[in-house]
Structure formats: C-alpha cells, structure tokens
C-alpha cells in the first residue's frame, strides 16, 4: 500500500510504514492513504483533502484531534491515536497528585523537616473534568484509595468504563462545591 506522509516526514513514521509492508510515496493520484503529521495545521490538511479527492484514509497520529473536527465530514476514513496515551497520562496525573499532596517539590530541596503537611487521597472527594479515556483509567487507579470520584463530561449519554459518579458539565457548580481535589486535563 502506498502511503503519503505529509506535510513532513519523520524517520520513525517512515520506518513503521515500511516495517508494516507499506511504501512511503509522494502524494499523487495513485496514493489513497495519508498520514498527516502536523497537529498545528488543520487548514493545510483541508487544502490537501480538497486537492486530493482520491484519498480514502487519513491517519492523524495524535490523541487529541479537536483541531480537525471540522474536517471529519469529508468522505474519508479518519483514524487517530485517541486513547493510546490514556494509561501513561492517567498514571502521570496520579503521580503528580500524590507528589503535590505530600509537598514533594518543597521537600526535595528542604534542609530540615519543615512544616507538617500531608494530603491523602484516601476517602477523599475527587472531581475529574473531562470524561474520556484518561478519566476512565484514572478512576481505576484511584480505586485503592476509596476515593469518591465525580466526573464532569459533555456526553453523559456515552458509556463510561470506570468507578465514578457521572454528571454533565451543566452540573459543574454543584459538583465543585463538595470536592477536595480537582483533576483537569489540559490539551
């Protein structure tokens, strides 16, 4: 299969394409697959799609593809790395919450014991804003802490694979009033 790699070619992508039996080729009328490598240029992809109606498949090798949402109505199969990073990002969020709860940034440079402080996650109320794959994985990681987790998400009608109370964003003020820790994903 011929695959175009645009607008920039990275050796790791070229290697992956070739190892899977694909052939990296310049974008022309014989190429039906495209891997778009620039998250910051959705308009460049729009122009590329308009100029290449033969394209059948576009891979966006990123987890967050919100910037491309306006292009998803093109008659092309879009795939992405959505949820590919959910586990390590959830693990990182938990590690940061634990580190901040024990004031690790302060303690790592301390010359004495310093002030007594420790915030535990055990039996705490935790609010996660955003209910995608990271939130699902994070709720599982929080289970040993017996935390009472609330997730605010836009799409409450979609399944959520995690132990949490789910609310729509419209319930945010009520949910925020009873929380001890807020975890907010930043894209």
N, C-alpha and C positions, 0 to 999 in steps of 0.2 A: 504494500500500500504506500502510495506517495503521500507525504505529509509536509505541508509548508510550515515553517517556523518563523513567525513574524511578530513584531517588526524587528526583533533582534534574536540572533541565535546564540544560545548558551551551550557550552560543550556537554553539560550534564543532560540537557534535553536531547541533544543530538545522539549521545551515547544510548540513552534509554530507548529512543525511537529505533535505532539500528539494532540494539540487542533484542528488541521485541519483533524484529523482522520487517520493520518499516524502512522506508527510504526518505530521507530529507530531500525535498525538491523545491526549486523556486516556485512561487505561486503563479500558476498559469491555468489555462482552461482544462488541462488534464488532471489537475490536483483537486481532490474533493474533500480533503481534511486539512484543518488548520489548527495549530496551537498558537494562541495569541499570548505573547509574553510581556505585555506592558499594561499593568493594572491602572496606570495613570492616564491611559489614552483610550477611553471608550469611543470617542469620536473617530479615532483612527481606525478602530475595528468596524465602526459603522460604514465608513468610506470603503474599507476593504470588502465588506459584505456587499455593498451596493455595486462595486466594480467586479465582483466575482460571484455571479448567481449560480455557478456550478457547485459551490461549496455545499456539502451535506452535513458536515460535522465540525464543530468548533470546540476545542478544549480550552477552558480558562484555568490555568494551573494555580489558582488561588482559592483560598477557603471563602473569603468574603467577596462576593461578586455584585454587591449592591449598585456599584457604579455602572454596571452593564444591564441593569434591569430593563431599561427602555429598549434594549435590542432583542430581548427574549421572544418577541413576537415574529421575528424573522423565521422563514421556513427552513430552519437549520436545527439539527440536534445539538444542543449545548450541554456540555458536561463540565464539572468543576471539581475542585478538591474539597468541597463542602464536607465538614465533619472529619476530615483527615487529621486535623490537629486538635480535635476535641480533648482527647486524653491528656496529652502533654500540657496543654493550656490549662485545663482544669487542675492538674497536679500543681502547676506553677501558681495558680491562684490560691490554692490551699496552702502551699508553702509560704507565700507572701503573707497570707492572713495569720498563719501561725507565727511567723517571724515578727510581724508587727505587734501581735498580741503579747509577745514576750520582749518587746522593745529591743530586738536583736541589733538594729542599726546603731542604737545608742550603746548597748552593752559591748559590742565588739571592739569599741575604742576606749572603753572605760578603764580608768586606772585604779578604781575602787569599786566596792559592791554597789554603790549608788542607791537610788531610791527603790523601795519595794514596789513592784508592779508586775502583774500578770493578768492578762485577759484570756480566759479559756473559751474554747468553742463548745465545751460540754454543756448540754441542755440550754443553749442559747437560741435566741430567735435570729434567724439569718434571712436576709432578703437578697435575692438574685434578680437583677433586672436584665431581661433577655432570656428567652426560654428555648434556645437551640441546643445543639449537641454539647457545647461546653457546659451549659447549665445541667443537662442530664447527667453527664459524667461527674460533675462536681457534687450533685446531690448524693450520688453513690459514695463518693469519697467522704462525705460528711456523715454518713450513717453511723460509723462507730462513735461519733461524738454525741449521738442522741439529739442533735440539733433539730429545732423546729424550723424547717425551711419553707419559705414562701417564694414563689417565682412569679414575677410580673412579665407577661408576654403579650404581644399583639394578637396572636392567633390562638385563642383559648380553645377553639374547636378542634385543633390538631392534637394527636396523641403526644403525651409526654412520658418518656420512659425514665422515671425517677421518683424518688420519695419526696414529694413536696406538695404543698397547697398551691394551686394554680389560680391566678387572678389575671384579669385583663389590665392593661395599662390604666384604664379609667378608674380602677380601684386603688390607684397608687397612694393617695394620701392616707387612706385608712390603713393600708398595709405598712406604710413607712412609720406610722406612729408607734408601732409595737416591736420594732426591730432593734437589735443590738449591733449587728454587723451588716453592712451593705456591700455587695459584690457587683460591680458594674463593668461589663465588658466594653472595651474601647477598641474600635476598628481603626 
